[in-house]
Amino acid sequence: MLPTDVANALTPAGERLAVALALACAGHALLNQRDPRSAAGWIILCLLVPPLGALAYLLVGANRTHRRSPRRRDAPGRGPHAVQGSAVVRAPPPPTAGNVVEPELDAAAALERMLAAVRAARERVWLSEYIFEPEGVGARYVEALTDAASRGLDVCVLLDRVGTLYNVGSTRRRLQEGGVRVAMFLPPHGRPFRWRINLRNHRKLLVVDDDLAFTGGMNIRNDYLPRRGGSEAPIRDAHFACRGPVMADLAQVFRGDWHAATGETLAELPSPPAGSGPVECRVIVDGPDNDVDLLMVSLLAAMGTATRHVRVMTPYFLPPPEIVSGLQAAALRGVTVDVVIPARNNLPFVHWATLHAARDLLRYGVRLTAQAGSFDHGKLIVIDDDRCFFGSMNLDYRSLRLNFELAVEAFDAPLAATLAAHVDARAGSGAPLTLDDVGRLPFWMRVRNALAWLASPYL
């Protein structure tokens, strides 16, 4: 039954259509949502408030997608793996040795290093970004990319359509005017069941020639640069330069995303020679087109092996129950678990929800620290003394279930030590968050935080 005010606004035919749409969306949620709480919530909303509930489900609830990736020459142990009968998932490959991974923990320096790599490119530049501002440092990138295209290089830029809404001005138009091939990832579609407000490509990836790739948390934006007068940049971040076999895997990620956006299969890079670097790496590619929450499973597996220390630094900390349980279990085993979050978030409602969710971790001995200073957008996880994760992922529902994300899992004691020292230094700039801090908040703040937490799967 439709609400009276809605029913009065519809013709009999419109009322029947609204009911049919509500039933169809409720049925879709029943059959396709993997979390029973999410399924139940959407079913109730669709049936109680048609057609508004159904429209909301079409916009943000139907979050599975399927796509084909270009073929590749898979090395033994790589590529899709069959699991549980006929289901096929893109499982991460075994780690490969011989890689060089160089962290860039100064965002301004990382932007300059990537820009220099683009200018020195000889064959190709493939760039995937969520936010790519056209002014300031972005204008320098536009100039370098268009210059590379004018030299006859294969220059492809993949932008997320929703990510471009952060910009004032069109990066896409300026690049295309300079001869750069630009594609949009899953732009909003005219057909209702093809709308994709969620399912964003959040990966940050730069591939240069056949031997160098960059990935991490950085967008291309001016807020990474120090302000005039010597004040620090508003945003900090972490990015990584990668050489060796892992570089070819990162290039394959771009090829797959470009194929999904355009239908075009880019030339496959030659298999890199066996590297001599000290780092073992594997690339974890995850998204709503995968039948398993691969990134979450990989993180849980790593947390389950920790014996001494788990360090997490993330700008958006709204972990799903599985990650909460993994952190709690590690703390109960006697592992030191440190989670470092910004003291002031650029999305206040995310911070409110985090304060509410923090109680279930603090009670188990997980240590949360609110770091001071610039908003830190870096995404780092360090396990014990020799294992780490870096990439585009946050520890929230959106990254682990809704977005297309990319992470690199690296095994190397010096790299892990560098990142652990960085996380510890950022934690040292702030103050610990305690149960008393959360419990002493005024009643209205606790209600606000709880309400924000209810929406955490879509924040």
C-alpha positions, 0 to 999 in steps of 0.5 A: 500500500502506498502512503496516502500523500503519494497515492493521491499524487499518482494515477491508478496506472502510476500507482500500479507502476510504483508498486511493481517497481517497489516489488522488483527492487525488493526482490532484487535486494533479496536475491543480490544483497550479500549482507542480510542487514542491508537486504532487510533494510532495503526491502523494508524501505522499498515496500514501505515507501514506494516509489521513493524507496525503490528510486533510492535503491536504484541510485545507491543500493543495486551495487553489483556490476559485471565487466569483462577484462582484456585477455592477458598472458597469465603466468603460473598461479596468476589470473582467475582462480575457480572457487566453490564449484563454478564461481570464478573470482579474480584472486590475487597472485602469489607474491613475486620477488625482485621488486623495488618499491620507493615510498614518497611520504611527502605529497608535494615531492611525489607530485613532482616526481610523477610529473618528471616521469611523465615528461621523460616518458618515451613510449606510453603514459597511462594515468587513472585518477579519481580527482584531477584538478585542472588548475595549478599543479593539475595544469602542469600535468595537463601540459606534460600529458599533452606534450607527451601526446604531441610527441606520439606517445600512447597517452591515456587518461581514465577519470571517474565521472563522479570524481570530476564533480570535485573540480571547477573547470573541465580537465577532460576538455583540456586534455582532449584539446591537447590530443590526449585520449580520455575516458570516463569510468562508469558515467551515469547512464540514462537507463535507471538500472544502469545508474551508478552513483556508487561503484566508483573507480577510486584507484590512483595509478600512473604507468610510464613506459615499460618499467615504472608505475606509481600508486597510492592514495594521491589525487592530483590537486593543489591542496597537497602543496604548501601554502604561501608563508611556509604553512604546511599543505592542507592535505598529506598523503603517501604514494609509491614508485614501483619497478619490477614484476609488480609494475606489469601487474599494475599496468594490467589493472589499467588495461582492464579498467580502460577496456571496461570504460571504452571497450578498447584493448590496449597493447600488453606490456612485455613481460618484465625481466626478473628483477633484482629488487628486495621486495616481494609484492602482489597486487590486490584488485577488488571491486563490486564486479568480484564475487568475493570481497577480496581486499577485505579477505586479504586484510583479515588474513594478514591481521590473523597472522600478526604476532606483535603489532598491527598499525593502521593509518586511514583517513576514513575509518568506518570498518565493516564488522569483519574488520572490527572482529579482525582487529579485536581478535588481534588485540585479544591475542596480545598483539598491539593494535594501533589505528591512526585517524585524523583529529579533524576530518574533511567529512565531519559526518564520517568523523562522527560515525567513527566516534560511535564505532570506536567504542567496540574497538576501545573496549578490546584494547585497540588503541585509537589516536587522532593525529593533529595537523594537516588532514592525512589522506594516506592509506597504510597498514603495517603488519609486524615488522615485514609486511605492509599494504598501501594503495587507494583503499580506506578501511570503510564500507565504501572502499571494501564493498562499493568502490573499485580499489587497488592495493599492493601487499609488500613483504620487506622488512626495511619498507615495513620499518619505514612505513611503521616509523611514519605511522608512529610519527603521525600518531605522536603528533596527536592524542589518544582517543579513550572510552572516557572521551567518547562517553563524556560527549554531550547527549546530543553529540552521542545521538548525532554520532549514532545517527551518522553511524547508521548511514556508515555503509554509504558514507 
